[in-house]
Every structure is written in structure tokens, then in C-alpha cells.
Amino acid sequence: MLCFSPSIDDAVSRIAPHFRALSILVDNARVSRPDIGRDMLAQACQGALEGQPDWAAAHIDAWNETYRAFGAKPKRTPCSADALIKRVLRDGAIPPIDPVVDLYNAISIRYALPVGGENIAAYCGQPRLTVARGDEPFDVMKDGEPVIEHPDAGEVIWRDDRGVTCRRWNWRQGVRTRLSADNTAMWFVLESLPAMPLEALYQAGETLTNGLAHMMPAASITMQPFGHFPEEPAQD
């Protein structure tokens, strides 16, 4: 299986000491049922219009507070889950764009948590959640042309050995590692704060892995937690 393991720098742990996440690796990812992502996205959008889990608003609020803790303004640059849910509530739905992206966006909307998807083949080294110096390269597209930007100093970023892969924790993904159904090695990260019940986080992970398994039956899929998880009670 793939050797790919995210890490969290101590500086980030000081900002959000109880941050926890699920890491999902997919190898031999060959999509045979692209309709899975489209259908789950439509269902998630409809569910958001009908109402979300009773802890969902508190979880988004917790992300807003975490953004403020490292100097970001969540009204201007919201976490990815907040942005998706607001778009659904405003427009009624999100149009499908790619089977795999549709699938992980569906999980983000349904469970009110940020979910990222990355193309492992584009990575240089391992993913690290860290605090930016401010000089790291971040690749974007502007007016159809590739442009290199830089994060703000003190901003929480995901990065690899080449540069930033996602700015402001989970606000904006770079172009280089962007995921699509054409990729065969994938990494997903489901990012949670304690306002989201732990069982809901695991349920979100299982819903994503089940969707991936139906979408790409030949794939090898593994899921591992990382970050701050409460210790299991001792067994008699």
C-alpha cells in the first residue's frame, strides 16, 4: 500500500490542540461508476436544504474561531465546509464537476466538516500541517494563466517539500496537487474539531470510503486517524 502519512507541527497544535482528522488513502483508483459522486452530491445538497445535524452550526462556528486564532477572517475566507454549505443554501444545489470531487464535497456538506482530496502522484514528500513563514510558493490560476502566490506569515497551511498545497488550513487548494477522477493514487483528509461528535467523524469517514468502494471497486482503501483522539478506556 502507499507510504503516505500526514503530520501536524507543534505550532498548529498550540492553535487547535484538539484538532483531529481521518486520513484515507486510495490506491489503484480507477473509476467505473462516476454516477456515485453525482448522486451523493445531489442527496447531500437536498439534505442541507432540509436541515443539518444539531451540532453542525457549532462545528462551523468552531472553525471560524480557529481561523481567527491564526489571523484569518472567516467571513472573507471561510473554511471549505462553510463555503460549500452557504453555496447550497444560496443556490439550492452545487453542479457536478468531477466524480471524485463531487463525492468528497458531498461528505463535506452532509457532515459539515472540511474534506480535502489530493493527487498523491503530484506530491513531493509527505503532507504537513504547519504555520507559514510567508515565502512558501502557492500555485494558482489567474485569468487562465499560472501564477505563484504566497501565504501570509503565521497562516496555517498544508504543504509538502515543494510548497503550499492548501492555504488557510482548508480554504483554498493549489493547482499542482488538485485531485480528479483521472488520478490513480488519492489522499483524502477529513478535518474535525471537538464540536463535531467523534462518532459523526467516523461515520463521515465510513460514508466516504463506502462511496469510493462503490465508485472504484478495484481500489485498495485504508483509513487512519491522526491528531488528538481521546484515549480508549481501559478494559477490565
C-alpha positions in Angstrom: 0.0 0.0 0.0 1.0 3.6 -0.4 3.5 5.1 2.1 1.9 8.5 2.7 1.4 9.9 6.2 0.4 13.4 7.3 2.0 15.2 10.2 1.0 18.2 12.4 3.5 20.7 13.6 3.6 21.7 17.2 2.8 25.3 16.3 -0.6 24.2 14.8 -1.3 22.0 17.8 -1.0 25.1 20.0 -3.6 26.9 17.9 -6.0 24.0 17.9 -4.9 21.4 20.5 -7.9 19.2 20.0 -7.9 19.1 16.2 -8.4 15.5 14.9 -8.7 14.1 11.4 -9.1 11.0 9.3 -6.6 10.2 6.6 -7.9 8.0 3.7 -5.6 6.5 1.1 -6.8 5.1 -2.2 -4.6 3.1 -4.5 -5.5 1.7 -7.9 -8.3 4.2 -8.1 -10.0 3.5 -11.4 -13.5 5.0 -11.6 -16.1 2.7 -13.1 -19.2 4.3 -11.5 -19.0 8.1 -12.0 -22.7 8.4 -11.2 -22.0 7.7 -7.5 -20.4 11.1 -6.9 -23.1 13.0 -8.8 -25.9 11.2 -6.9 -24.4 11.6 -3.5 -23.8 15.3 -4.1 -27.4 15.8 -5.1 -28.5 14.0 -2.0 -26.2 16.0 0.3 -27.4 19.3 -1.2 -31.1 18.3 -0.7 -30.3 17.2 2.9 -28.7 20.6 3.7 -31.8 22.4 2.5 -33.9 20.2 4.7 -31.7 20.8 7.8 -28.3 19.7 9.2 -27.2 17.8 12.3 -27.8 19.7 15.5 -24.1 20.0 16.1 -23.3 21.3 12.5 -23.6 25.1 13.3 -21.4 24.7 16.4 -18.8 22.9 14.3 -18.7 25.6 11.7 -18.5 28.2 14.5 -15.6 26.4 16.0 -13.7 26.5 12.6 -14.4 30.2 12.4 -12.9 30.7 15.9 -9.9 28.6 14.8 -9.4 30.7 11.7 -9.4 33.9 13.8 -6.8 32.3 16.1 -4.3 32.4 13.3 -5.3 35.8 11.9 -7.7 34.8 9.2 -11.1 36.4 8.6 -13.7 33.6 8.2 -16.3 35.9 6.6 -13.8 36.7 3.8 -12.0 33.3 3.6 -14.3 30.7 5.2 -13.4 27.1 5.8 -14.3 24.9 2.9 -17.3 23.3 4.6 -18.8 26.7 5.4 -18.3 27.9 1.9 -20.0 24.8 0.4 -23.0 24.9 2.7 -23.5 28.6 2.1 -23.4 28.0 -1.6 -26.0 25.2 -1.3 -28.3 27.4 0.8 -28.0 30.3 -1.6 -28.2 28.4 -4.9 -30.2 25.3 -3.9 -27.5 22.9 -5.3 -23.9 22.6 -6.5 -23.5 21.3 -10.1 -21.3 18.2 -10.5 -17.8 18.9 -11.8 -15.8 15.6 -11.3 -17.0 12.3 -9.8 -14.4 12.1 -7.1 -14.6 15.8 -6.2 -18.4 15.6 -6.2 -18.1 12.7 -3.7 -15.9 14.3 -1.2 -17.9 17.6 -1.5 -21.0 15.6 -0.7 -19.4 14.3 2.5 -18.3 17.8 3.5 -21.9 19.2 3.0 -23.6 16.3 4.7 -21.4 16.3 7.8 -20.4 20.0 8.0 -16.7 19.3 8.0 -13.9 20.3 5.8 -12.8 17.4 3.4 -9.8 17.6 1.1 -8.8 15.4 -1.8 -5.3 15.3 -3.2 -3.4 13.7 -6.1 -0.6 11.7 -4.4 1.4 11.5 -7.6 1.9 15.3 -7.6 3.3 15.3 -4.1 7.0 15.9 -3.2 7.5 14.3 0.2 4.8 14.0 2.9 1.9 16.3 3.7 2.5 18.6 6.7 0.1 20.9 8.5 2.2 23.8 9.6 2.4 27.5 10.1 3.6 29.5 7.1 6.7 31.7 7.1 5.2 33.7 4.3 7.6 32.9 1.5 6.3 29.4 0.5 5.2 29.1 -3.1 1.5 28.5 -3.8 0.3 27.9 -7.4 -3.0 29.3 -8.6 -4.6 30.3 -11.9 -5.5 33.9 -12.6 -7.1 34.9 -15.9 -6.3 31.5 -17.3 -2.6 31.8 -16.5 -0.5 30.1 -13.8 0.6 32.4 -11.0 2.7 31.9 -7.9 1.3 33.5 -4.7 2.5 33.2 -1.1 0.6 32.7 2.2 0.6 35.2 5.0 3.2 34.7 7.7 1.5 32.9 10.6 -1.2 31.4 8.4 -1.9 27.7 8.9 -1.2 25.8 5.7 -0.9 22.3 4.3 2.4 21.8 2.4 4.8 19.4 1.0 8.5 19.7 0.2 7.8 21.9 -2.9 5.4 24.4 -1.3 1.8 25.1 -0.2 -0.9 22.6 -1.2 -3.8 24.3 0.6 -4.0 27.8 2.2 -5.6 28.8 5.4 -5.9 25.3 6.6 -8.6 24.2 4.2 -9.8 27.4 2.5 -8.1 27.1 -1.0 -6.4 24.3 -2.7 -3.4 24.7 -5.0 -3.5 23.6 -8.7 -0.5 21.2 -8.5 -2.0 18.6 -6.2 -5.6 19.0 -7.3 -7.5 15.8 -7.5 -9.6 14.4 -10.3 -11.1 11.0 -11.3 -8.2 10.5 -13.7 -5.7 10.1 -10.8 -5.0 6.6 -9.6 -3.4 7.4 -6.2 -5.5 9.6 -3.9 -5.4 11.1 -0.4 -8.4 12.4 1.4 -8.4 14.2 4.7 -11.5 14.8 6.9 -10.8 17.6 9.4 -12.7 17.9 12.7 -12.9 19.9 15.9 -14.4 18.7 19.1 -17.8 20.4 18.4 -18.3 17.5 16.0 -19.0 14.3 17.8 -16.3 11.7 17.3 -18.8 9.1 16.2 -20.0 11.5 13.5 -16.4 11.9 12.2 -16.0 8.2 11.9 -19.4 7.9 10.2 -18.3 10.5 7.7 -15.2 8.5 7.0 -17.2 5.3 6.5 -19.6 7.1 4.2 -16.7 8.4 2.1 -14.9 5.0 2.0 -18.1 3.2 1.1 -18.8 5.7 -1.7 -15.2 5.3 -3.0 -15.5 1.5 -2.9 -18.7 1.6 -5.0 -17.2 4.1 -7.4 -14.0 2.2 -7.9 -14.4 -1.5 -6.9 -10.8 -2.5 -7.7 -9.3 0.2 -5.4 -7.4 -0.5 -2.2 -8.7 1.8 0.5 -7.3 2.4 4.0 -8.4 4.9 6.7 -6.3 6.1 9.7 -7.0 8.7 12.4 -4.4 11.4 13.3 -4.3 14.3 15.6 -5.9 14.5 19.0 -8.1 11.5 19.8 -9.3 10.6 23.3 -7.7 7.5 24.7 -9.9 4.4 24.8 -11.0 3.5 28.3 -9.0 0.6 29.8 -10.6 -2.8 29.6 -11.1 -5.0 32.6 
